[in-house]
Amino acid sequence: MAPSHAWTRDGGSSRGLMAPSRGRGASRGRGKRVWSRTEAEERECDAQGPPGDLDPDAPAFVPKRARISTQERLARELQRKQEEAERLKGELEAKRRAVEEEKERRIKINAARAEAKKAMLEEEKRKRAQKLAAGFASAVKSAEEFHATRKAQEQAMEEEERLDREARMHEEESVSRVLVAGTDYEVLDVKVGATQEEIRAAYRKLARELHPDKSTARRAKDAFQRLIKAYQSLSSAVR
């Protein structure tokens, strides 16, 4: 049976290692106990240093309750930031939709205005042509009517010139609109997501108006080339 181990010490604090007692009882003095160590234990104790030495680089002790409280606080802070990010994301998406809706609304308004203006010019030109034709038919009956006819012709020429000026102004506006357009949809004056048929119809209408052989507007050739590029881009995208 192995000998039992017992601690023996004097009354003061002391460093040392536990050593087996020699026999049943350890050596005792009056009112104090004495260590009983071997030489090897003495050398090991001297090498280890005092048991009370502390490591200055050791991390500070944090109670478990404090660690749990810190983790809960960090979790709540993370949740709050995530909720704030979701809220900001929703606001940004709402603003983006509002901008798209406003842009589409303006495109529709501009298209309606241009179509109404063109229809008004065509109707006015048709009425004046009918009026001039009626004047020509009645002017051949007499010299007086002849002079009236001549006057009517002069007026018709002036009117034609005025209409031509308005048509040129309309062409200039169309050229300017095409050249300053930011997107291909704005070039063709169609809404975003238009079908292939709508894109083709808009292209044909503008091509007749902006073709360099027919249009006298400045930079009509540049606008026509921009129109072709926009049509090709949207056609390939829709396919």
Salt bridges, closest charged atoms under 4 A:
GLU42 OE2 - ARG37 NH2 2.78
ASP46 OD1 - ARG15 NH2 3.35
GLU77 OE2 - ARG80 NH2 2.58
GLU84 OE2 - ARG87 NH2 2.38
GLU91 OE2 - ARG87 NH1 2.50
GLU93 OE2 - ARG96 NH2 2.54
GLU93 OE2 - ARG97 NH1 3.69
GLU102 OE2 - ARG105 NH2 2.56
GLU102 OE2 - ARG106 NE 3.04
GLU104 OE2 - LYS108 NZ 3.70
GLU115 OE1 - LYS205 NZ 3.60
GLU123 OE2 - ARG126 NH2 2.39
GLU124 OE2 - ARG128 NE 3.59
GLU124 OE2 - ARG162 NH2 2.61
GLU159 OE2 - ARG128 NE 2.74
GLU159 OE2 - ARG162 NH2 2.22
GLU166 OE2 - ARG162 NH1 2.39
GLU173 OE1 - LYS117 NZ 3.45
ASP184 OD1 - ARG226 NH1 3.14
GLU186 OE2 - LYS103 NZ 3.84
GLU209 OE2 - HIS170 NE2 3.26
ASP213 OD2 - HIS211 ND1 3.68
ASP222 OD2 - ARG219 NE 3.35
